[in-house]
């Protein structure tokens, strides 16, 4: 580890340790890890389009099921689903069963 000599205002010599270049900034490591997580999740995010409404998003649960908030699609029977690779298809809205 390198050290840096500095003079304190009262005149005494202060030695400061400098981290070696091979040590990463922990925030940089966290940022890089988040980038990788987002990159890995990207194929699981679906764009859901309904004519006359704002675009919504959903999660690809299985290859034939996209999950989204029900209240965002009240009174909707069908929507266009666009996957991360750009492929799209029309999908009927499945009704959630009542808890019980």
C-alpha positions as CSV (number, residue, x, y, z in Angstrom):
1,X,0.0,0.0,0.0
2,X,1.3,3.4,-0.9
3,X,1.3,6.3,1.5
4,X,1.1,10.1,1.0
5,X,2.9,12.5,3.2
6,X,1.0,15.6,4.2
7,X,1.7,18.5,6.5
8,X,-0.9,19.2,9.1
9,X,-1.7,22.9,9.8
10,X,0.2,22.7,13.1
11,X,3.3,21.5,11.2
12,X,3.5,17.8,12.1
13,X,3.7,15.2,9.3
14,X,0.5,13.3,8.7
15,X,0.7,10.0,6.8
16,X,-2.4,9.0,4.7
17,X,-2.8,5.6,3.3
18,X,-3.9,5.4,-0.4
19,X,-5.9,2.4,-1.5
20,X,-4.1,0.3,-4.2
21,X,-5.6,0.6,-7.7
22,X,-6.7,-3.0,-7.6
23,X,-9.2,-2.3,-4.8
24,X,-12.6,-1.3,-6.2
25,X,-14.9,1.4,-4.9
26,X,-17.8,-0.5,-3.2
27,X,-20.4,1.7,-4.8
28,X,-18.9,0.9,-8.2
29,X,-19.2,-2.8,-7.4
30,X,-22.8,-2.4,-6.3
31,X,-23.6,-0.5,-9.5
32,X,-22.0,-3.1,-11.7
33,X,-24.0,-5.9,-9.9
34,X,-27.2,-4.0,-10.4
35,X,-26.5,-3.5,-14.1
36,X,-26.0,-7.3,-14.4
37,X,-29.3,-8.0,-12.5
38,X,-31.2,-5.7,-14.8
39,X,-29.6,-7.2,-17.9
40,X,-30.6,-10.6,-16.7
41,X,-34.2,-9.6,-15.9
42,X,-34.7,-7.7,-19.2
43,X,-36.1,-10.8,-21.1
44,X,-38.7,-11.2,-18.3
45,X,-40.3,-7.7,-18.7
46,X,-43.2,-7.4,-21.2
47,X,-44.8,-4.3,-22.6
48,X,-48.6,-4.5,-22.6
49,X,-50.5,-2.3,-25.0
50,X,-54.2,-1.7,-25.0
51,X,-55.7,0.7,-27.6
52,X,-56.6,4.1,-26.1
53,X,-54.7,3.5,-22.8
54,X,-51.2,4.1,-21.4
55,X,-48.6,1.4,-22.0
56,X,-48.2,-0.9,-19.0
57,X,-45.6,-3.5,-18.1
58,X,-45.9,-7.1,-16.9
59,X,-43.6,-9.9,-15.9
60,X,-43.2,-13.0,-18.0
61,X,-44.1,-15.7,-15.5
62,X,-44.0,-18.6,-17.9
63,X,-43.5,-18.8,-21.7
64,X,-47.3,-18.3,-22.1
65,X,-48.2,-16.2,-19.0
66,X,-47.6,-12.5,-18.4
67,X,-48.5,-11.2,-15.0
68,X,-49.6,-7.6,-14.4
69,X,-51.8,-5.6,-12.0
70,X,-55.4,-6.3,-12.6
71,X,-56.6,-2.8,-11.9
72,X,-54.5,-1.5,-14.8
73,X,-56.6,-3.6,-17.2
74,X,-60.2,-3.3,-15.9
75,X,-62.7,-3.9,-18.6
76,X,-60.1,-5.2,-21.0
77,X,-60.5,-8.5,-22.8
78,X,-57.4,-8.6,-25.0
79,X,-54.0,-6.8,-25.1
80,X,-50.9,-6.7,-27.3
81,X,-47.9,-8.1,-25.5
82,X,-44.4,-7.1,-26.7
83,X,-41.4,-9.1,-25.3
84,X,-37.9,-7.9,-24.7
85,X,-36.7,-9.5,-28.0
86,X,-39.3,-7.4,-29.9
87,X,-41.6,-10.3,-30.7
88,X,-45.3,-9.6,-30.0
89,X,-48.6,-11.3,-29.9
90,X,-52.2,-10.7,-28.9
91,X,-53.3,-12.2,-25.6
92,X,-56.6,-12.6,-23.8
93,X,-56.9,-11.3,-20.3
94,X,-57.2,-14.2,-17.8
95,X,-59.4,-13.5,-14.9
96,X,-58.0,-14.1,-11.4
97,X,-60.0,-16.4,-9.3
98,X,-61.5,-15.0,-6.1
99,X,-59.7,-15.9,-2.9
100,X,-61.6,-18.4,-0.9
